Amino acid sequence: MTKESDPKHEPEITVTAAEQSAPKSKLIVVSNRLPFVLKKDISGKLYRQASAGGLVTAVAPVVIKGKGQWVGWPGMHLPKDFDDLQIPESDPNDQTPTAGLKSEQVVTVNMSPDLFEDYYNGCCNGTHWPLFHSMPGRAIFSTDHWRAYVAANIMFADKTIEAIERCTKNGGPPPIVWIHDYHLMLCANYVREKAEEKNLNIQLAFFLHIPFPPWDIFRLFPWADEILQGMLACDMVGFHIRDYCINFVDCCQRSLGCRVDRKNLLVEHGGRSVRVRPLPIGIPFDRFVELAKSAKRIIKTKQKIILGVDRLDYTKGLVNRLKAFEILLEKHPEHRGTVSFLQISVPSRTDVAEYQQLKEEMDQLVGRINGRFSTAVWAPIRYIYGCVSQSELAAYYRDAAVALVTPLRDGMNLVAKEFVACQINEPPGVLIVSPFAGAGETMHEALVCNPYEISEAAEVIHRALTMPEDERSLRMSRLRRREMENDVNYWMRSFMKAMGSDIEQDEIGTTSLQPVTIDDFDDYLLNYIGYSHKLALLLDYDGTLAPIAPHPDLATLPQETKNVLHRLSNLNEVYIAVISGRSVENVKNMVGIEGITYAGNHGLEILHPDGSKFVHPMPVEYEEKVSKLLRALQDSVCHDGAWVENKGALLTFHYRDTPNEMRPQMIDKAKFLIEHFGFTASESLCAIEAKPPVPWNKGRASIYILRTAFGVDWSERIKIIYVGDDVTDEDAMMALRGMAATFRIASSNIIKTAAERRLPSTDSVLTMLKWIERHFMNKRPRKISNNQRPKKVSSFNNNNSIGFPIHMSFDLTTSPSRSPRSSPLPSPSYSQESSSSNSSSSSEES
């Protein structure tokens, strides 16, 4: 049995492409397990035991011939000082696809048994497996398991970098790094980060061998955003069928606020266009045909055999299948004595109570049905609990009259394809598939059976048993032709074609999103702002209005952005505040526009348009500590490109120009000093900020600014847009959640954000500002009847949802839970200083 993506036996990576020329780029495969497992003989000597299956058959020859690398766990826990060169070479008589994979092409990932248990059995199989199979009630959500999953993915990423360095030491085109399955959904993010640090040029791809669930199930996972961003670190993400692709794109759009193109299956992340592609996996068709021709006959009976081959798992629908067969015998007694059901169940996770209970239930059900219907010469069910060889399996496939492939949920299910390949007899058998398996989406000539409708399933089995020979032959011939053409080699070729770095168009469509345009904001912002509200525009500076620069003094505001802001500042309906981590004087000088509000030091200092100023009170002792901390940082960590920026109330330690290898120790020392002097250390992009421990941040400052400008009922009088790019802006996005449209300029790294939308760059912020200008310059009179307003296609049907139109090529929609139309949050309490400053400048806007 070829096992596809189950928790006990990872899907093998298939490409019988030995005859094909190796790709120009070397292929690095990263999977949970190597294509072989290491074993010890009686003397303690290591030897290889090859894995069988589609994945290994297809990919191994490409890795071997192209002198690529394979990264994975070796199947046993090895010592920490284990050297990959200690891996034995393959046996000279080995004829398996991995025979030519030399030890120098293998990179092993070793982890402690405890970490492996929490990562593999805990997070992968206890959480991801049931959740991705749309069975959230069986999922266990554990913080400890998640931490182990993160740690394991980082270990795989470190070893992948080692493999990349091996492949690139003699030059050549960028290697293709192909990461596989639900065990390693974060790995690509860490690989990209580390590769960029080391200036390693690579192409990244990911393939998921199990289903990808719809958004309403996927969002139950507490770390769903991290999983999506980990996968989006790739240049291409592959799934078995288009439905899974659409689910993934939908989750990226609704959970992350990414800009997507549903028609062409593209997602924008960190300024990159990520291709999402359906790549249905095949089997080594010719090999199964040869097995079917050479296999000895095992079933020596004139009875028709209904065959089921599955791993014993709750996703396979085995209990429902037995109940459907029982109903068949009840409703159609003519099949008694002439039909037998042969179920082969491969043991899996025998140490887990849930699987032990399933085995017990299966044993009882088989016994009850056999006890009810058996005669002296006939038993309705033959049940094999164990493993069978591929030769035996081919014989069962060949001689079965009907194959039941009816999982409750499955990524593809290669059993259906293997059965078709082995149907060499005339007349052939009949394939029954579940619509909830990937195979059900591609094998159109098979009979479709809903495993949840047990009575109807019994009727489908009856139809298969009584189907005329000419119909059986027609259906099977078409199935065989398709599977022969779309075998595992075709799957590998499709992947390599999809990874073409210079293609602008493929079978799905265009391969990159167009830059953000004004029209992309039209429906979302128009629906939110409307025609009768004023707008408060709260903007960060560095990384939002101005691109990030090596030195703060070089982060100048682009002239076009300054011009648009200046025109907006002259509109009565638009209120602008720039909220920055810089000192208030510095940010005002950098922007250089009069008549707007400036907030410096993350809101500790606020300069209003009328010249009045608010300064948050600072404990007296910290005024002295700032200078002491400054000297300590300058003496201890200001070397090799690192320096300290003095902002008055705050200090920022910059290490952007420091070599990567020196950063960890320098960061730890800076954090220690900052905390030693009683300040809070907050990490930013290549910087650490020393903040005094006062309950004030950009969130509190934003609400204070709005209250000062518009009064205590500000949330009912205006619409708000907040745009920022780093963790300090998250305080504002959280404080304004439900009351503002929030955007974050996001990099390709994994970030957790409260923003409703992600924007790729400062250029997209400029585009949004242009939309705002166009909207208010062309604003209609406030009193407009409904039939006078322009009719637009709404992006959503659900309550209070807002977003860019789904039917456009480039649409931005959001989760209903993040809608700015939610009821306003209560205003926080303010100090006496805040109240006095409020009263002094509340009349600056009408």
N, C-alpha and C positions, 0 to 999 in steps of 0.2 A: 504494500500500500504506500503510495506517495503521500506523505503527510504535509498538508499545506497550512502553514502558519498556526500551529497549535502551540500551547504553552510548553509542552514537553519536548517536542521535536520541532525546531525552527524550520521554516520553509527553506528548502535547499535552492541554491541560486543556479538556474539552468541556462546553459547555452552550449549545445553541441556544435560549437563553431570552430572546431579544430581545423577544419578545411578552409575556413574563411581567413582572410588576411587580418592581422591584428590591427586595431585602430592606431592612428597616428599618435594619439594621446594615450599614455599608460593608464590602465584602469586600476584603481584602488578600491577594493570591496571591503565594506565595514559591516559586519553582521554580529549578532550576539554570540554565535558559535562559529568556529572555523569549519571549513568544508570536510574536516575529519576530526575525530576525537583522539586524544592521547590515552593510551592504556599502559598498564605495567604488567609484564609477564611474571612468572613465578620467581625469577631471579631479580626482579625489580627494575628490569630494563624497559625503557619506554619504546612503544611501537605505535604506529598509526592504525586506526580503524576507519576506513573511508565511509562517508555518508552517501546515501543514495538519494536520488530525486532530481526534480526538474531544475531547481536553481543551481545546484552544483554542476549538473551536466551541461548547462548552458554557459555559465559564467567562467568556470574554472579554465577551460581551454583558452579563453580570451586573456585572462590574467597571465596564464603560463606563457603563451606565445608573445604577448606584448610586454613581458617582463615587468608585470605589475606587482601589486602587493595585496595580501588578504589579512585583515585585522579582525581578531575575534577571540573569544574565550576558548581555551583548548579542551574543555570538557572535564577537567579535573583541576583541583587546587594545587598549584605549584609553589615552590619556595620563592620568597621575595627576590632572591638573587639569581633567579633562573634566567639563563641566556637563551634567546631564540635559536642560536646556533646549536643548542643541545637537542633541538627537535630532530628526531631521526628522519632520514630521507625515506621515500617510499620503497616498498619491496620491489626488487627487479622484476618480479612476476606480476606485479600489480597492473591490472588492466582498467582500473576505474578512471574517471575523468580527472581525478586529482593526482594521478601518478606522477605527472611531471612537475608538480608544484614543489619547488625546492624550499628548504628550510630558510634560505635567505630571502624568500618571498613571503614569509609568514611573520606576522607580528602578533604575539600573544598578549592578551589582557589578563592579568592576574589580580584577583581581589580576595579578601579574606572571606571565609565561609559565612560569617555573620553578615557582612555587607552584601554578599551575593544572595543570601536568603531574603533579606529585606527588599533588595532591588528586584530580584527575579520572581520569587514566589509571592513577595508582598505586593509591590507596586505593579509589576508587569501583569502577573496572573491574577492577583487578588483585586486589582482596580481596573487597569486598562482593558483586560480581556473581557470581563462582563460589560463594562460601560460601552466599549466600542461595538459590542454585539447587541446593543440596545437592551440590556438587562441591568439597569442601574440598581435594582433591588438587591442584586447579588454582589455589588461592588462594596469594597471596604476602603474608606478614605482615612488614611493615616499620615500624619505629618512626618513621623519617623521613616515610613516607607518612602515618602516623597523625597526626603533628604538623601536617602540611600540611592534613589533613582538619579538624582542630580549628581551625586558623587560618582556613581558608576559611569554616567555619560561623560563627565569630565575626564575620567580615566581613559575611556575609549577615545576621546578627542586628543588627549596627549599622545596616545599610541598612534593615532592617525597622522598627527604631525610628524612623528618619527618616520612613518611610511612615506609621507610626502617628501621629506628630506632625502630619503633613499632614492626616490624616483627622479628627483630634480638635481641631484649632485653633479650630473654630467650634462646638464642643460636639456634642451628639447621643449616641446610644447607643454602647456599646463596640463597636469594629469587630471583625470576625471575621478572624483571621489564619490562613490555610490554607497549611500548608507541605507540599511534595510531595517524596516519593521518597527513595531511599537516599543521595542526594547530601547530604541536609540532616537527618540523623537526630539531630544534636546541637543544631541551630539553635534549637529551641523552648526549650530550657533557658536559653540565653543571652538570648533575647528576653524570657522571663519575668523573669529577674534584672534586666535593664535596665529593663523596664517598671515593676517594683515600685520600683526606685530613683527613677524619675521620676514615680511615682504615676499611671501610665497604666493605665486599666482596659480590658482586652481579653479576648476569647475566643480560645483557641488550639486548632487542630486539625491533625492530620497524616494524610496518606494515603500508603500504600506501594503502588507499582504493580507490584512484583515479589513473589515468594513470601516468606513469613517461615518460616525453617527450624525444625525441631524442636530441642529443647533439646540433645540429644547432639551436634548439629552446630554450633549457634549458640555453645555454650560453648567451642568451639575458638578463637574469636576472643579474643585477649588483652585487648581492651578492651570485652568484651561488656557488662559492667555499666554502663559509661558510655553505650553506645548505648541500652540499655533506659531508663536514667534520663533521657536526652535526649528520648526519645519520650514518656515519662510526664510530662514538663512540660506536655503538652497536656491540655485538657479532654476531648478525644475523639481516639482513634486509629482510623483506618479501614483495612480490608484488603478484598481482593476477595471472599474467601469465608470461611466460618466456621472452616474448618480452620486458616487462617493466624491467625485471632483466638485460637483455642485454643492454638496453638503459642506465641503471644506471651504470653498469660496464664500458661502453664506456665513459660516462661522467667522471667517476673517473679517467680513464686512460688519457683522452685527456685534461681535465681541470686541474686536480691536479697532473698529472704525476705519479700516483700510479702504482705500479707493480700489474698486474692482471692475473688471470687464467680464460679465457673465457669458456673453456670447463667445468670446475668444478665450475664456477661462484664464484670466490673468489677475494677479493681485499685486498691488504696489506696496512695497515695504522697504523702509530705509532708503528711498530714492531708487530702488531697483524694481524691475518688472519680473515677478516670479511666475513662470509658466506652470500651470496645473494641467496634467495630461492623463487621459485614460489609456492604460497600457495593459490590456487583459493578458495574463500569463497563460502560456500553453504548456504542453507536455512533450517529451521526446517521442513523437508519434510513431516513427519507424521502429524504435526500440520495442514498443509495446506490441506492434504488429508481429515482430519477430518472436517475441515471447509467446504470443498467442498461437503462432504456428508451431512452435516447438514444445509447448507445454503438454504434458500427459493429461489424459482425461481423468478427472477426479470424481465428478458427479455421474455415477452410473445408475441412472434411474430414468424412467419414462415420464416422471412427474415434471411439471413446469416449475422452474426455480425462480423465486423472487429474491433478489440479492440486495443486501445492505452492507456497506463497508464503511466503518466510521471509527474514529477514536472515541472512547467512552467519555463523553463530555455533554454537559447540559445544553450546549448550543446546538447539538446535532438532532434534537427532536426524536430521540429513540423511543421514548415512552409513547409519544403520540403515534409513532409509526406502528408499534405493536398493537395499540388499541384500534388503529384503522384496519389492520389485518384481521383482528378479532371480529370487527363489524362486517368485514367482507365475508367471512365464513358464516356469520349469522344471516345476512341478507341474501347471499348467493351460495346456498348449500351445494350447488353443482360443482363447486371448486374443492369440496372436501374429498380428500383421497387422491386428488389429481394435481394439487398445487402445494408446494412447501416453501416456507420462507426461511432463507439462510441469512442470518445476521452475524457478521464478523465484527466484534468490538475489541479494539486494541486498547489495552490497559493504559491509563494515564493518571498521573498524580495520585497514586494509590495511598499516599500518606495523608491526604486531605479528607476531612470528614465529609464534606459535601459530595465528593466523588465516591466515597465509600457508600453513602446513602443511595446514590444513583445506581451503583452496582447492585445493591440489595434490592432496590425497587425493580430493576430489570430482571434479576433472578426470580423474584416472586411472580412477576407478570408472565414471564415465559413459562414458569411452572403451572400457573393457573390456566393459561390458554391451552397448553398441551394437555393438562389434566381434563379439561372440558371437552376437547374435540378429538383427542387421539383415539386410534383404534389399534387392534393387534398388529396391523401391518403398516400403519401410517401415523406419523407425528407431524403436526402442522408447522412447528418451528424447530429449526436446527440452529443452535446458538453456540458460537465459538468465541470464547473470551481469551484472547491471546494474539500473538503476532503470527503472520503467515509470510512465506517467502514471496518474492515478486513472481516467480514462476507459477506457484500455486494460485496466486491472485489472478494472474492472466488466464488461467484455466477456468476459474470461477466466472470471470468477466465474460469469457468466450461462450460458455455453455448456459449462462443465465438467460431466461426468457424476458425478465423485467429487472431493471435496476432502479432501486428507490434511493434517490438523493434528495432528501427532504429535511434539511436543517431548519431550525427556527431562525437562524441568521448565520451567514458564512461569507467570507471575503470572496472566494471564487468557488472552491471545492473541485479539486482535480480528479476526484473519483469519477465524476460524470464523464470527463474527457477520456480517462483511462478505459472506462467501459466501452465508449464509442470506438476507440482505437482497436480494441480486442474483438469487436463484433465482425468476425471474418466468415462466420457460417451463414448459410442460406436456408430458410429465411432468418433474418436477424431478429434480435430482441428489441425491446421498447425501453426508452429512457424516460423516467419520471423525475422532474426536478421541482424544487421549491422556488417560488418567486423571490424568496428572501436570501438566495445565494447568488453570487455574481454570475455563476454559470447560467442561471435562469434568465439573465438579461442578454446572453449572447447565443444560447443554444435554442433557437426559436422553434425548431421542429420537435423538440421534446414535449411530452405532456406536462402541463403545469399543475401542481398540486399544492394547495395551501395546507401546511401541516397543522394549523390550528383548527381547521374545519375537518374534524375526524370522519364524520359520516360522508362528506363529499370526497375526502381522500380515498375512502373505501371504493367509491364509485369510479374514481380515476384508475385505481388498480384493476378493477373489473374491466374497464374499457381497454386497458393495456393487454390484459390476458386474452381478450376476445377480438383484438384488432385484426382485420384482414391482412393477409400476407403482403399484398401489393402495397398497402399503406405503410406497413412496417418497413418494407424495402425502400420505399420512396423517402420516408423520413430519415432512416438511418443513412442512406447514401448521401443525402445532403449534409447531415451532421458530420459524417466522416470526411467529406470533401473540405468542409470548412476547418475542421480541426487539423487536417493534414497540412493545409496551407498556413494556418495560424499556429504553428507549433512553437516550441520553446525557442527555436532559433530565430523565428520571425519576431518573437517578443524581444529578444536581445538586439536584433537589428533595429527594431522600432525605437528602442531606448537610445541606441547610439545615434540614430538619426535625429531624435528629439533633442539630444544634447549638442547638436551642431551649433557652435558658438556664433557663427556668422549668418545664420538664416534669419530672414525677416518674416517669413511665412511658412507655416507647416500645414498639416492636414486639418488642424483645428481652426487655424486662422492666423492673425498677426501675433507676433511673439513679444511685443512690448507695448505698454500703455503710452499714449500720447501725453505730453506735459499737461499739467492742470490748466484749464481754461476758465474764463469768467463764467461761462455757462454751466460749468460743473457745480458752482455754488448757487445757481439761480433758484432752483426750486426749494432747496433746504432753507437758505437764509430768507428768501421771500416769504415762505410760509411762517417762519419764526418771527421775523421783524414786522412783517405786514406793512400797512400804509399809515398807521395812526400812532406809532410809538417813536419816541426818541431812542437813541442807541448810545450806550456807554461802551466804549472800546478800550479794554484793558490789555496792554501789550508788554511782554518782556522785551528786553533789548538784545543782549548777546544770544545769537543762535535763533532769534525770532525775527527781529527787524534787520539786524546786521549779521552777516555770516561770522561763524567762529573764526578767530584769527590766532596766530601763535602768541601774540601779546595783546593785552586789552587795548592799548593805545592804537593798535592797527585795525581794530574792529570798527571800521567807519560805516556810517549809514549810507547805503547807495543813494545816489542823487535822485533817481526816479522814485524810490520809496519816500524820501524826504519831501519831494514835491507833492505826492499824493496825500501824505499826512498833513502837509501844510494846507492844502485845499480842504481837506476834511475838517481841520481845526476851525475853518472859517464858516462852517455850516452850523446853524443854530441847533439842528436836530442831532448833532453828533458831539459827544463828549469823549475826550481822549485822555487816558492816563498811561504813562510809561512806568512800569514797576520793575526795578532792576536790583541786582545785588551790588552794583556799583554805588559809590557815594552819590548823594543827590545832586551835588554840584557837577560831578563828572558826567552823570547821565544827561543832565540838562545841556551841558556843553557839547556832548556827542550828538544829541538829537538837534539842538539848536532851533527849536520852534517855540515861539511865545504863545501864551494863551491856553496851554494845556497843563495838566497835572503831572508832576514828577515825584516818584517815590524811590528813595535810595536805601541801600543796606536792607533790602528785602522788606521795606516798609517802615523801618525804624525812624526814617526821616521822610516827611512828605511836604513838598512845596506846591502850594495851590496856585491857580492862575492869577489870583489877585495879589500874590506876593507873600501872603501869610504862610507860616510854616509850623508844622507839627513835628515835635521830636519826642519819641517815646522815652520816658524816664529810664535812666540806667542806674543800677545800684552803684553807689559811690566807690565801693571797693573795686569794682570792675573797671572803672576809669583808670585806676593805677595799674591794674593787672594787664591791661592791653599792651602797655609799653614794655612791661616785663616779659610778656609772652612773645612780643615782637623780637626782642633781643635774644631770647632763648632759641627761637626758630632760626634766626639769622646765624647764630653761632653753631647750631647743631645740624641743620638740614639744608641750608642754602649753599649748595655747591652742585657742580655738574649740571648746570642749567636750571636748577630750582631756585625760586625766589619768593618773597613774601610781599603781598600788596597790602598797604595800610589804608583802610577805608574809614578810619576814625573809630567808630563803634565796633567795627568788624575787621578781621584780618583774613586774608585768603592766601593759602600756600599753593603756589603753582609749580607743577612738575611736568608740564607738557614736553619740554625740551630735554628731559632727563632720559638717558638710555633705559630701555625696558627692563634689563636685568637688574638695574639698581633701584627700581621703583618700589618693590615690596618692602624692603627694609626701611627705605626713606619714609614711606607712607606710615608704617607702623610707628616709627619714631615721632613723626609729626603729630599723629593722633594721640600718642602718649603725652606729649608735652601740652597739647591743647586741653586735654581732659585733666591733666595734672594741675593746670592753672584755673580749673573750674569752668572752662568754656565747653560748649557742645561742638563736637567735630561732625560736620556735614560734608559728605562727599559730593562733588560735582564733576564735570567733565575735565579730567586731568587737573583737578584742584580739590583742596580741602578747605572749608570755611570754618573759622573759629567764631562761634556765635555766643553772646552772653545768654545765660539761662533765664530769659524773660519770655512770658507767654505771648509772643507776637511773631507773626510771620506774614507771608504774602496774602494768606487767606484773611486774616484779621485786618490787614491793611486795606485789602480790596473792599471789604464791607464798610470799613471806616470811610474810605474815599467816596463810596456810593451814598452812604448816609449823609455825609457832609454836603455833597453836591445836590442831592435830590430829596433829602428829608427822611424821616423815619419810615415812611411808606414807599421807599425807593423801589422795592421789589414789585410793586403794583403799577408803577409809573413808567418804567423803562424796560427795554430789552438790553441784554448784556452779552458781549462776546469777550471771551478771555482766550489769549493765545500765549503759549509758553513752550519751553523746550527742555527743561530739566526738572529734577526732583523738587526744587524749591517752588516751582509752579504748581506742583501737585497739591500743596496746601490751599492754594487759591481755588483750584479745580474742585477739591473736596468741599470747601466752604460754599462755593457757588453751585454745587451740584443740584440740579432740578430748577435752578433759577437763571442759568446762563447757557449759551452755546459755547462749548469749550473745545479747543484744538491744541494738539501737541505736535510739535515738529519732532519726529521720531527717527532715530537711527536704526540700523539693522540689528542692534543688540537687543536682548530681552529686557523689556521694561514693563513695569506694572503701572498703568495710568488710569486716572479717573476721567480723562478727557473722552468726549464723545467721538471725536474724529482725530485721525492722524494725518499730518501733512508732511510731504517729503522734504521740503527745504524752505529757506527764506524766500525763494522766488514764488512759491505758492502762497505765502503770506501776502506778498505784494499783489498777487492776482486777486486775493480776497479783498484787499483794501480797494482795488479798482472796482470790484463789484459793488462794494458799499458806496463808493463815490457815484457810480452810475445810478444806483438805486435812489439815492437821496437827491441827486441832481434832476432826475426825471420823476420825482415823487408826485403822485396825484393828490388832489384835494382829499382832506381827511374823511369827509362824509361821502362815501361812495356806496351805492346800492350793490347788492350781490350780483345783479345781472350786468352791471357795468364793469366788474372786475374781469381781468383776463382769465380765461379758463385754462387750467393746467392739469395735467395728469398727475394725480397724487401718487406718491411713492409707496404708500402704505394703506392697509385697510384696518390695522389694529389701532387701538385707542391712543391718541396723543402721540403717535409716532411721527418722526420727522426725518427727512433724509433726501439725498439726491435721488432723482427719479430712477427707479429700477430699470425702466425700459430704455434708458439711454445707454450708450455703449460704456460710459464711465459713470458709475453711480456710487454714491456714498450714502449708506443707510445706517441706522443705529438700533441698538437695543431699546425697546420701549421703556426699560427701566432707567435709561439715561436721558429721557426726554426733558428739555428745558421747560416744558409746560407743566411739570409737576407742581404741586402746591409749594409755596415758598417755605424755607426753613426759618425758624425763629431767629431774630437778630440777637447776637451775643451781647453781653453786658460790656460796658466801656468804663474806663477810668475817668476821673474828674478832668484830667488834662484833655482826654478825647472829647468830652462834652463841650468844654469851653472852646476848643478849636472848631468843633462842629458848628456852634452858634455863630462864630465869627465869619464863616465863609459859606453858609448854607444858601445865601442869596445870589451866588455867582451864576446860577443857571435858573431860568424861569421854568 
